[in-house]
Each structure stands twice: as C-alpha cells, then as structure tokens.
Amino acid sequence: MATRSRTPKRPLKKRTSASDRLYEWIRREARSFFHDSRGSHAWDHTERVLQLCLRIGRKEKADLGILKLAAVLHDIGRSEEDRTNGKVCHSEAGAALARTILGAHGVPEDTITRVAHCIETHRFRKKTVPATKEAKVLFDADKLDSIGAVGIGRAFLFAGEVGARLHNKDRDIAKTLPYTKEDTAFREYMVKLRWVKDRIFTREGRRIAEERHRFMVEFFDRLDKESDSAL
C-alpha cells in the first residue's frame, strides 16, 4: 500500500508583541544619534552596554524592559558633550532627550521616569547616585565597558580623537586638562579607570570588574616600562 507523502510543516513564526515593536522603534531612533559620533562612544559601545545590562540584570532580577530602553538611550546626549568639549553633561542631556522620545511614543510616565533616572545617574564623574536596581545595573555595565581590553582601546581611541599624545606618565596629572594633548589614555586611567572597580554596585559586576581591572593595571605597568626603554 502506497504511503502518502506528508507536506513538511512550516515553522511557526514568532509573533512580535507591541512592546517588542515599541522597543525596536526606540532603538532605531536612538541609533540615529550616532551617525557622526566619535569612535570611542559609537553605537558599538551602546550594544556592548546593552548586552552587559542583560547579563547583569538577569542575575540581579532587574526589570529588563526598563534596562533595554535605558541602555539604548543612555548615550544619546554624548554628541552634545563632545561638541562642547565637556561643557554639556551627556547624562543630563540624554535623560532630557529620552523623556521626549519616550513621551512621543506614548510610553507611560512611570516608565519614562525610571528610564530617565537610569540615564541621569550612569555617569562616573557625577555626584548623583543610582537609586534603583536598574540604574545600578546600567551604571555597572557602562563602567565595565571602560575597563579591561575594550576600555583600554576606547581610552586610546578617545585620546586620538582629541589630539592627545601617546603617554605622559611624567606629567602631574592634576595639572592636565581634558580635551587637550595631555588628555591621554594614561590620564584617563589615573583620574577614572583605576577607581572603577571600587564603584561597582552589583555582585556580578564586581566579579567582571576584578578580572578586567587586573588586566588594565598590567597593561599600564607594561606601557611605562616600554616607554622608558624607548627613551
């Protein structure tokens, strides 16, 4: 008896929820702010921060919906800070822009407030402290991308963007200024990067930070030695 051939079933398409569609619209709008961004704070930085937020957020049982929005929007004010050589605070500018974008998409006010707080408090050099679990996760994710191998690469990239020289370990860092030829990767290490691991809030963030910090310290020690031998 002949057997009838079965038509293979097509895999069911995953339905996209309204919240997923909203997130993708906002993500695309956020990305539009990075067309002319400097490489040290380009969209790839945002994508790494997003992945770190999700990794840490799951461990911390944070609200991933809030985190995803905060992560993709956290640096949309960066171009204004770069344009003004640091006179505009990108976390404040970014929070204001995020409120406008989220409001235009009909996002509930409570969500807007929570996302804006994450963005407002993610900057290392500001005195505002993250008060929510999501804000602490975003802070940690953003800081983790500033240390380790990626962080070193970004520090040198930024130094090149502002015309800084390679190394200035013999200068009094307290007497150097940002956005000048003395704004080297080493200066960034001395004023910020070496302190990052002690400012991390979450357990998973601290675990990641320890390893990245060790690598970074070894690198700058090696840079000193190689610079001396080249004299």
C-alpha positions in Angstrom: 0.0 0.0 0.0 1.4 3.4 -1.1 2.1 5.8 1.6 1.2 9.4 1.2 4.0 11.9 1.5 3.5 14.4 4.2 3.9 18.1 3.5 6.5 19.4 5.9 5.1 21.8 8.4 6.3 25.3 8.2 7.9 26.6 11.4 5.6 28.9 13.3 6.6 32.5 13.1 7.2 34.1 16.5 4.7 36.8 17.0 6.1 40.2 17.7 4.5 41.9 20.7 3.5 45.5 20.8 6.2 46.1 23.5 8.9 44.5 21.3 7.8 46.6 18.3 8.0 49.7 20.5 11.4 48.8 21.7 12.7 48.4 18.2 11.3 51.8 17.1 13.0 53.5 20.1 16.2 51.5 19.4 16.3 52.7 15.8 15.6 56.3 16.9 18.4 56.1 19.5 20.8 54.8 16.9 20.2 57.8 14.7 22.0 59.9 17.3 25.3 58.1 16.5 25.7 58.8 12.7 28.5 61.3 13.3 29.7 60.1 16.8 33.3 59.6 17.8 34.5 56.1 17.7 35.1 55.9 21.4 31.4 56.4 22.1 29.9 55.0 18.9 26.9 52.7 18.7 29.1 49.6 19.3 29.7 50.9 22.8 25.9 51.1 23.3 25.5 47.5 22.1 28.1 46.2 24.5 26.5 48.1 27.4 23.1 46.6 26.4 24.5 43.0 26.5 26.2 43.7 29.8 22.9 45.1 31.2 21.0 42.0 30.2 23.7 39.7 31.6 23.9 41.5 35.0 20.2 42.4 35.0 19.2 38.7 34.9 21.5 37.9 37.8 20.1 40.8 39.8 16.4 40.1 38.8 16.1 43.6 37.5 13.3 44.8 35.1 14.8 44.0 31.7 12.3 46.1 29.9 13.5 49.3 31.7 17.1 48.2 31.3 16.8 47.7 27.5 15.3 51.2 27.0 17.8 52.8 29.3 20.8 51.0 27.7 20.0 52.0 24.1 19.2 55.6 25.1 21.9 56.2 27.7 24.5 57.9 25.4 22.2 59.8 23.0 23.4 63.1 24.6 27.1 62.2 24.0 27.4 64.2 20.8 26.4 67.4 22.6 29.1 66.8 25.3 31.7 66.1 22.6 30.6 69.2 20.6 31.1 71.4 23.6 34.3 69.8 24.8 32.6 68.6 28.0 30.6 71.7 28.9 27.3 69.9 28.3 26.8 66.8 30.6 25.7 64.0 28.3 23.8 62.2 31.1 21.6 65.2 31.7 21.2 66.0 28.0 20.5 62.3 27.3 17.8 62.0 30.0 16.0 65.0 28.7 16.1 63.7 25.1 15.0 60.2 26.3 12.0 61.8 28.1 11.0 63.5 24.8 11.4 60.3 22.7 9.6 58.0 25.1 6.8 60.5 25.6 6.3 60.8 21.8 5.9 57.1 21.6 3.3 57.1 24.3 5.4 55.3 26.9 3.8 55.5 30.4 5.1 58.3 32.7 6.3 55.9 35.3 8.4 54.0 32.8 9.8 57.3 31.5 10.8 58.4 35.0 12.5 55.1 35.7 14.4 55.1 32.4 15.4 58.8 32.8 16.7 58.1 36.3 19.0 55.4 34.9 20.4 57.7 32.3 20.8 60.7 34.6 22.8 58.6 37.1 25.0 56.5 34.9 27.9 58.9 34.7 31.0 58.2 36.8 32.0 61.8 37.5 28.6 63.0 38.7 27.6 63.0 42.3 24.1 61.7 41.6 23.8 58.2 42.8 21.8 55.4 41.2 18.8 54.7 43.5 17.1 51.8 41.7 18.3 48.3 40.8 18.1 49.1 37.1 20.1 52.3 37.4 22.8 50.4 39.3 22.9 47.8 36.6 23.3 50.4 33.8 26.0 52.2 35.8 27.9 49.0 36.2 27.5 47.9 32.6 28.7 51.3 31.3 31.7 51.4 33.6 32.7 47.8 32.8 33.0 48.8 29.1 35.5 51.5 30.2 38.0 49.0 31.7 39.7 45.8 30.6 40.9 45.4 27.0 38.0 47.2 25.5 38.3 50.0 28.0 42.0 50.5 27.2 41.2 50.5 23.4 38.5 53.1 23.9 40.8 55.3 26.1 43.4 55.4 23.4 40.7 56.0 20.7 39.4 59.0 22.6 42.9 60.3 23.2 43.4 60.2 19.4 40.1 61.9 18.8 41.1 64.9 20.9 44.7 65.1 19.6 46.4 63.8 22.8 49.9 62.3 22.7 50.6 58.6 23.4 51.8 58.7 27.0 52.5 61.3 29.7 53.4 59.4 32.9 55.9 62.1 33.9 53.3 64.9 33.9 51.5 66.0 37.1 48.1 64.6 36.1 46.4 67.1 38.5 47.7 69.9 36.3 46.5 68.4 33.0 43.1 69.3 31.3 40.6 67.2 29.4 40.2 67.6 25.7 43.9 68.7 25.3 47.1 67.0 24.1 47.6 65.8 27.7 44.3 64.0 27.8 46.0 60.7 27.2 44.8 57.2 27.9 47.1 57.2 30.9 45.4 60.4 32.2 42.0 58.7 31.9 43.4 55.7 33.8 44.7 57.9 36.6 41.7 60.1 37.1 39.0 57.4 36.4 39.6 53.9 35.2 41.7 52.7 38.1 38.9 53.6 40.5 36.1 52.0 38.6 36.1 48.5 40.2 35.6 50.1 43.7 32.4 51.9 42.5 30.6 48.9 41.0 27.2 48.2 42.7 26.3 44.6 41.7 27.8 41.3 42.6 28.1 40.1 39.0 29.5 43.5 38.0 32.2 43.3 40.7 33.2 39.8 39.6 33.7 41.0 36.0 35.4 44.2 37.1 38.1 42.4 39.2 39.5 40.5 36.2 39.3 43.5 33.8 41.0 45.7 36.4 43.9 43.3 36.8 44.5 43.2 33.0 44.3 47.0 32.8 46.9 47.6 35.6 49.3 45.1 34.0 48.9 46.9 30.7 49.7 50.4 32.0 52.6 49.0 34.0 53.9 47.5 30.8 53.4 50.7 28.9 55.5 52.6 31.5 58.4 50.1 31.1 58.3 50.1 27.3 58.1 53.9 27.2 61.2 54.1 29.4 63.2 51.7 27.3 62.4 53.7 24.2 64.0 56.9 25.6 
